[in-house]
């Protein structure tokens, strides 16, 4: 592990604003160079996020925050753990980090040109080494927690059930093909599914939608035909995978889960954001602990509505074709509750702003976003 001097810390902090202003450009150079020299790494990255720019921006956010907090990296542990869960679910390993570091420095050097002095590059190299080692240690603990080596990578699962539950959403039930033990999971977690398309592996995370039953995992997958580009993996699975087929998946990961210290829980979902929340509600034995607000374009898109209504009764609130308002939230979200938001990022930002305006503490609001985080740099 490379040590970092006080002088190097100051260099990193003083140049960190470059990442804030130009991080997407720098990391775009990084990805282009790295994939050209290491095309095997294309099997790990979401190429759609590369195309639309969210992955480069997410990496820039992470590096910028680490640089800004180089003298107190412990404050970043919550973000580190969230990213580390995703890395573990994609089977990112320690040997990948030196490659990333090499090409990140090349991206910085190319973008800065003559301004990229040896002192600046050495300082960023030392900082990256420290940051990388934090991720490696956290992720190794996650791998170790899975036990046997065969549990740590992609595992073959058989599709035991496939069901369309909305015009653009279907569920898959998955049983381990090798008869190995399924690990229990925290409701709110996800699994990564892997498919091969045109000689490349593509990986996506899908939330588990039911509490653990000991024999299968269930995920819900949204067909993405309305976006540009369309959903490569989701649409491929819908069109090409049927009951009896096998598919590769990793064991559950993710840090979105119930606040164990809370007695009352309010769940606010936008569209497909109901998927991890459904598992969390399924795991709670006392419906009186729960309020659910689900916002959808129309009632036919209200996933798991029958089951959730049966369990929650009047504590299930469906907003179909209408927005939840400040007045609604003031009425439905009581004080001193744990609040969980999941759905499109603009939806969560809007709801969060209203909740904070109503006086709810930031620490009481928990998030799950189905894309690389974009809110770290405003």
Buried (B, 14 or more C-beta within 10 A) or exposed (E): EBEBEEEBBEBBBEBBEBBBEBBBBBBBBBBBBBBEEBEEBBBBBBBBBBEBBBBBBBBBBBBBBBBBBBEEBEEBEEBBBBBBBBBBBBBBBBEBBEBBBBBBBBBBBBBBEEEBEEEBBBBBBBBBBBBBBBBBEBBBEBBEEBEEEEBBBBBEBBBBEBEEBBEBBBBBBBBBEEEEEBEEBBBBBBBBBBBEEEEEBBBBBBBBBBBBEEEBBBBBBBBBEEEEEEBBBBBBBBEEBEEEEEBBBBBBBBBBBBBEEBEBBBBBBBBBBBBBBBBBBBBBEEBEBBBBBBBBEEEEBBBBBEBBBEBBEEBBBBBBEEEBEEEBBBEBBEEEBBBBBBBBBEBBBBBBEBBEEEEBEEEBBBBBBBBBBBEBBE
